[in-house]
């Protein structure tokens, strides 16, 4: 009788970890992109001349820029992970 249930092997565990890491990074990129796009309307809405609101406006722009920088870092990690999977 043939056993059709594949046994676990180190290679399949490594492949599973690779796919899991790739999925986690992709989900993080999506979350950062969503957060960054959510900040865009706030940039326009907070563009006032009062000192307090001007400071808030600058903070929102800084948060948007930092969020997009994280997306860049995560994209780099994703590319590295994909390259590692091809080798």
C-alpha positions in Angstrom: 0.0 0.0 0.0 1.3 3.5 -0.8 1.6 6.2 1.8 0.3 9.4 0.2 1.0 11.6 3.3 4.3 13.3 2.8 6.6 13.3 5.7 8.1 16.5 7.0 11.6 17.3 5.9 14.0 20.0 6.7 13.7 21.4 3.2 9.9 21.7 3.5 10.3 23.4 6.9 12.7 25.9 5.4 10.3 26.5 2.5 7.4 27.0 4.9 9.5 29.6 6.9 10.4 31.4 3.7 6.8 31.7 2.6 5.7 32.7 6.1 8.4 35.4 6.2 7.5 36.7 2.8 3.8 36.8 3.7 4.5 38.7 7.0 6.7 41.3 5.2 4.1 41.8 2.5 1.4 42.3 5.2 3.6 44.8 7.0 4.2 46.7 3.7 0.4 46.8 3.1 -0.2 48.1 6.7 2.5 50.8 6.3 1.1 51.9 2.9 -2.4 52.1 4.4 -1.2 54.1 7.3 0.8 56.4 5.0 -2.2 57.0 2.7 -4.4 57.7 5.7 -2.0 60.5 6.7 -2.2 62.3 3.3 -5.7 63.9 3.9 -4.4 65.1 7.3 -1.5 66.9 5.6 -3.9 69.0 3.7 -6.4 69.4 6.5 -3.7 70.6 8.9 -2.2 73.2 6.7 -3.0 76.3 8.8 -1.1 79.3 9.9 -1.6 79.0 13.7 1.6 77.8 15.4 0.1 74.8 17.1 -1.6 73.5 14.0 1.6 74.3 12.0 3.5 72.1 14.4 0.9 69.3 14.0 1.2 69.7 10.3 5.0 69.2 10.4 4.5 66.2 12.7 2.1 64.6 10.3 4.4 65.1 7.4 7.3 63.6 9.4 5.2 60.6 10.3 4.2 60.2 6.6 7.8 60.4 5.5 9.0 57.9 8.2 6.2 55.5 7.3 7.2 55.6 3.6 10.8 55.1 4.7 9.8 51.9 6.5 8.0 50.7 3.4 11.3 51.1 1.5 13.2 49.1 4.2 10.5 46.4 4.1 10.6 46.2 0.3 14.4 45.7 0.5 13.9 42.9 3.0 11.3 41.3 0.7 13.7 41.5 -2.3 16.5 39.9 -0.2 14.1 37.2 0.9 13.0 36.5 -2.7 16.6 36.4 -3.8 17.5 33.9 -1.0 14.6 31.8 -2.1 15.8 31.6 -5.7 19.3 30.4 -4.6 
